Structure formats: C-alpha cells, structure tokens
Amino acid sequence: MALEAIRALESAEIALGYKTYLDLIADLLRDKIVIASGMRKEVERCQEAIGYALRGRNTVLVSSGDAGIYGMAGLVLDICRKKQLNVMEWDDEGRGGTPGFHLRIIPGIPAFNAAASLLGAPLMHDFAAVSLSDHLTPWQVIEKRLWAAAEADFVLAIYNPRSRSRPDLLEKARQIILRHRPPETPAAIVRQAMREGQWKCLTTLAGLDVGEVDMQSVVIVGNLRTYIWQGWMVTPRGYLDKYSV
Amino acid sequence: MALEAIRALESAEIALGYKTYLDLIADLLRDKIVIASGMRKEVERCQEAIGYALRGRNTVLVSSGDAGIYGMAGLVLDICRKKQLNVMEWDDEGRGGTPGFHLRIIPGIPAFNAAASLLGAPLMHDFAAVSLSDHLTPWQVIEKRLWAAAEADFVLAIYNPRSRSRPDLLEKARQIILRHRPPETPAAIVRQAMREGQWKCLTTLAGLDVGEVDMQSVVIVGNLRTYIWQGWMVTPRGYLDKYSV
C-alpha cells in the first residue's frame, strides 16, 4: 500500500468504499466514520462522498489498486462535471485559505502490477490493459481492442476477466488472442494478489483454465518473446540481445 | 512510495541503483552500502546485485516507479536464466531454512499512474503502455504498436517519449496517432511526477509541444471519449450513459 494513501486516510474523517475493500484496511479506519456499500453502487457511493466533501468534511473514497485504473477517480469527476461543481486541485499548503471542494487523486499499486510482481516480470515490455466487463462497454469495442493488442504483440493484462453474469467472455477473448499467438504463449492467472487467499497459476494460452478465473482475478498473457523459466514468467526487453553477460 | 518497498529497504544491507533514483530516497539509505551507477549500466548493475545476493547479502536493486514496468525486474531474471542460477521465491517465513538465492519483486506505483493522478483520471478505460525507446526495440515494432493502439481507441501512456539521441520519435508517434484520432483529442505531458520540479501540461494532440518533452516525462493521449474539464483530464468509463445523477 502507498504511504501517501495511508497518510490521507490518517487525516480523513469519513471513509467510503466497496465493503470488501474497506474490510482490507479495517485497521486504518478505527476512528473514522465508515460508509460501506455494495457492488453496482458506484454512482451512489461517489455522490455521497462528493456530498460530504462539499460540506467541508475531510473525506476519502477508497478504491482497490489504483483509483485511476478502473476505479472511482473518473466517476467522481464525471459526476462533478455533470453537476457543474467547481473542483479545485488539492494543495496541502493553500487548502486552508481557499474555501470550496478540493480533490486529490492518490495513485496506488494497480492490481496488474501486484499480480505481475508475483509472477516475475511479465509486463517488462509494451502492454495493454483491457477490461472484459461488458456492463458499460459494448463487447464489439472490447473485441476490437483485444484483436489489436494481440496482433501488435502487446503483453495483455486482462481485468474483470470473468463473472457469474458473463462466464463466457474470457474464453472468447482467449480465442481472439489465439488467432495471433501460438498456443504455447505463456499465460497466468493471479487471484487475490497480495491478499489472503492469494493464488496463482502459470500456464499457456492453450492451457489456460477459464474455470479457475473469477472476478477477483487478473489474467496476464505474454507476448511472442515471453518465457516461463523456473516458475518465473518474464517478458524480455531485449538487453541480452545487445549486451553479453 | 509503497510501504512494502520501504520495509524491504529497511532490512537491506546493500542498495544498488541508477544514481538519480537513489538520490531520491537518500533518507532511507543512510546505514546501507550504496552502489550507484549511471545510465546504460543496467546489465552491470543487475549482475553486481545478483553477485551480492548470491553471497548471501540482503540486497535491494532500486527502480523508479514499478520495477516490473520498463524497470530492472526482467533483466535480473534474464541474467539469472542465462547464468543458469537457481532462483527461489522469497518467502518471509521459510527463508532462514533454505539456503540459496531468493528473489522478490516488490511492486510500486508506475510512473504513468503517478502522472495520471496529477491530471485527473485519464487511464480510467482500456489503455496501452508504449515505450518509444528504440535502443532495444526496432522502430517498426514500436510503430506497429502505436498504430494498433490508436486504431483500437486505447488511451496511450507513452514512456521514454524523447531523448537527445532520438528527438524525433515522439513527433512520428504523434503523426501516427493523428491518423486515427481527431486533432482536438486531449493529451498531456507530465514531467517529474511527484518529484521536485514536477510540471504538467494539458493540451490536445494537435497542440502537443514535443519540445517540452524530455526523458523524464510521460505523455498521455486520451481516447475518443476523453475530455478536459476545469483543468482535469478524464476518460469516462461510461457510468453516466447508464445511470442518472
């Protein structure tokens, strides 16, 4: 967890978030007003957080990973724009002097970086992050991105790879990638990276067991040069083509 | 900075890294053996770090951002593989019991997340990270990836966008992206994100001043839906198409 996020939490009065994520940081929330909500309550949660902040309360809205990667940062700004609020940049020094709504986005360690670090170094070269959730994005758009990323040999970091309401999209994605990459391309599933219940599986594109993947998983598919060695998944950047060791 | 990285540094005996990055964390290195090296010394640096670790010294190799994103994690594993070393996973509990070389990759906040957080939420939807450095990657490969990412409407996070030895590649990249996106597409430059000398510029693809970009910058180009509002750059995920506020 980032030190900056811990400090922001320490100074906050109110913390809002998805229940599962708030439970992970319960230790940091002991003296706060904690407002937990469920999945698909993102719009309400952000509106509530904005409401508190507008009333001058020091409010933290918690996302997992990085709030700017499929997290809540964008939705907060979307809502502020829709409501025509005046959103100022947070400035530690000047804040006391300027009344109004100050916003700061605190970056974190994205889920795919946590997952990659457990596997080795699969994201060492150009990569694309694609969410398979078709809740807000049409499947044709997702399909086009998968196709383009696979064709241009990007490493792929797949978010929201599978859920009960859309069990088949990961298999569709796998088939698209297989059009451009050999079946033996390294691939991996990481569930609950750096949390209780952490689990990982190194395999190949052909061997990827879609049934092992859930909503809390990240799937990483290597590029044409990615290798698996001694249980480590690595995408070389090309140093050893140029330099000898 | 991630708490896990701070803790690893605290317990380390030796820290190696690129001088500029070690200087940023000088406070954490006071009681360590510090071995700084220059740019283009990556292979020597990793070999030296591996050498110390093999001799049983608690060694930290420092990257900026996330060590697994254009950092040193992959090169360490490349070298270990080439030298046919036996690299075991670091295990806090079991380490004392198993002799040998134990490796742990500690994830961090990637530079593009730090940059994005200062701009607002430009990476809220599918994005591609592309390095423009043609030192280890042929320009044709980079060009193909830029083309594919631009065509499939990925947000683009451009690493190593420009250096003295290759001043023209960012302009070439901009021209490729302009084939697929309108000139008014939001774009941004962030230099030295979250460091002394931090500087950012919100602009458009047409207005992007390549001359302002250096090696320490990240350039972010929005997708077809990215907007700039009150000085914030945001890529909507689509919540407000579906839900009303």
Contacts between the chains, C-beta under 8 A, distances in Angstrom:
chain1	res1	chain2	res2	distance
A	1	B	2	6.8
A	1	B	3	5.3
A	1	B	4	7.8
A	2	B	1	6.8
A	2	B	2	5.7
A	2	B	3	7.3
A	2	B	109	5.9
A	3	B	1	5.3
A	3	B	2	7.3
A	3	B	3	5.9
A	3	B	6	6.9
A	4	B	1	7.8
A	6	B	3	6.9
A	42	B	239	6.4
A	43	B	239	5.8
A	43	B	240	7.9
A	43	B	243	4.5
A	43	B	245	6.3
A	47	B	245	6.2
A	66	B	109	7.4
A	66	B	113	4.9
A	66	B	117	7.8
A	67	B	117	7.8
A	67	B	121	7.9
A	68	B	113	6.3
A	68	B	116	4.8
A	68	B	117	5.7
A	68	B	121	4.9
A	68	B	122	7.6
A	68	B	123	5.4
A	68	B	124	6.5
A	69	B	113	7.0
A	69	B	123	5.7
A	69	B	124	7.4
A	70	B	124	6.9
A	70	B	125	7.9
A	70	B	237	7.1
A	71	B	124	7.6
A	73	B	117	7.5
A	73	B	120	7.3
A	73	B	121	3.9
A	73	B	124	6.8
A	74	B	120	7.8
A	74	B	121	3.7
A	74	B	124	3.4
A	74	B	234	5.4
A	74	B	235	6.3
A	74	B	236	6.1
A	74	B	237	5.8
A	75	B	124	8.0
A	75	B	237	6.9
A	75	B	239	5.2
A	76	B	121	7.9
A	77	B	120	5.7
A	77	B	121	5.7
A	77	B	229	7.3
A	77	B	232	5.4
A	77	B	234	4.6
A	78	B	234	6.6
A	78	B	236	5.3
A	78	B	239	6.4
A	78	B	240	5.3
A	79	B	240	7.5
A	79	B	245	5.3
A	81	B	227	7.7
A	81	B	229	4.9
A	81	B	230	7.6
A	81	B	234	7.6
A	82	B	240	6.2
A	82	B	245	5.5
A	83	B	245	6.8
A	86	B	230	7.2
A	87	B	230	5.8
A	87	B	232	6.8
A	89	B	231	7.3
A	105	B	116	7.8
A	105	B	117	4.2
A	105	B	118	7.8
A	105	B	120	6.9
A	105	B	121	6.6
A	106	B	117	6.6
A	107	B	109	4.9
A	107	B	113	4.2
A	107	B	114	5.1
A	107	B	116	7.1
A	107	B	117	4.0
A	108	B	109	6.5
A	108	B	113	7.3
A	109	B	2	5.9
A	109	B	66	7.4
A	109	B	107	4.9
A	109	B	108	6.5
A	109	B	109	5.9
A	110	B	110	7.0
A	110	B	113	6.3
A	113	B	66	5.0
A	113	B	68	6.3
A	113	B	69	6.9
A	113	B	107	4.2
A	113	B	108	7.3
A	113	B	110	6.3
A	114	B	107	5.1
A	116	B	68	4.8
A	116	B	105	7.9
A	116	B	107	7.1
A	117	B	66	7.8
A	117	B	67	7.7
A	117	B	68	5.6
A	117	B	73	7.5
A	117	B	105	4.2
A	117	B	106	6.5
A	117	B	107	4.0
A	118	B	105	7.8
A	120	B	73	7.3
A	120	B	74	7.8
A	120	B	77	5.6
A	120	B	105	7.0
A	121	B	67	7.9
A	121	B	68	4.9
A	121	B	73	3.9
A	121	B	74	3.7
A	121	B	76	7.9
A	121	B	77	5.7
A	121	B	105	6.6
A	122	B	68	7.7
A	123	B	68	5.3
A	123	B	69	5.7
A	124	B	68	6.5
A	124	B	69	7.4
A	124	B	70	6.9
A	124	B	71	7.6
A	124	B	73	6.8
A	124	B	74	3.4
A	124	B	75	8.0
A	125	B	70	7.9
A	125	B	131	7.7
A	125	B	137	7.4
A	126	B	128	7.0
A	126	B	129	6.0
A	126	B	130	4.9
A	126	B	131	6.3
A	126	B	142	7.8
A	126	B	145	5.4
A	127	B	128	7.2
A	127	B	129	5.6
A	128	B	126	7.0
A	128	B	127	7.2
A	128	B	128	4.3
A	128	B	129	7.6
A	128	B	149	6.9
A	128	B	154	6.2
A	129	B	126	6.0
A	129	B	127	5.6
A	129	B	128	7.6
A	130	B	126	4.9
A	131	B	125	7.7
A	131	B	126	6.3
A	135	B	242	7.9
A	136	B	237	5.5
A	136	B	238	3.7
A	136	B	239	6.4
A	136	B	241	7.2
A	136	B	242	6.2
A	137	B	125	7.4
A	137	B	237	7.6
A	137	B	238	6.1
A	141	B	153	7.3
A	142	B	126	7.8
A	144	B	152	5.2
A	144	B	153	7.8
A	145	B	126	5.3
A	145	B	152	4.5
A	145	B	153	7.3
A	145	B	154	6.3
A	147	B	152	7.3
A	148	B	148	4.2
A	148	B	149	6.8
A	148	B	151	6.0
A	148	B	152	3.5
A	148	B	154	7.6
A	149	B	128	6.9
A	149	B	148	6.8
A	149	B	149	7.5
A	149	B	152	7.1
A	149	B	154	7.6
A	151	B	148	6.0
A	152	B	144	5.2
A	152	B	145	4.5
A	152	B	147	7.3
A	152	B	148	3.4
A	152	B	149	7.1
A	153	B	141	7.3
A	153	B	144	7.8
A	153	B	145	7.3
A	154	B	128	6.2
A	154	B	145	6.3
A	154	B	148	7.6
A	154	B	149	7.6
A	227	B	81	7.8
A	229	B	77	7.3
A	229	B	81	4.9
A	230	B	81	7.6
A	230	B	86	7.3
A	230	B	87	5.8
A	231	B	89	7.3
A	232	B	77	5.4
A	232	B	87	6.8
A	234	B	74	5.4
A	234	B	77	4.6
A	234	B	78	6.6
A	234	B	81	7.6
A	235	B	74	6.4
A	236	B	74	6.1
A	236	B	78	5.4
A	237	B	70	7.2
A	237	B	74	5.8
A	237	B	75	6.9
A	237	B	136	5.5
A	237	B	137	7.6
A	238	B	136	3.7
A	238	B	137	6.2
A	239	B	42	6.4
A	239	B	43	5.8
A	239	B	75	5.2
A	239	B	78	6.3
A	239	B	136	6.4
A	240	B	43	7.9
A	240	B	78	5.2
A	240	B	79	7.5
A	240	B	82	6.2
A	241	B	136	7.2
A	242	B	135	7.9
A	242	B	136	6.2
A	243	B	43	4.5
A	245	B	43	6.3
A	245	B	47	6.2
A	245	B	79	5.3
A	245	B	82	5.4
A	245	B	83	6.8
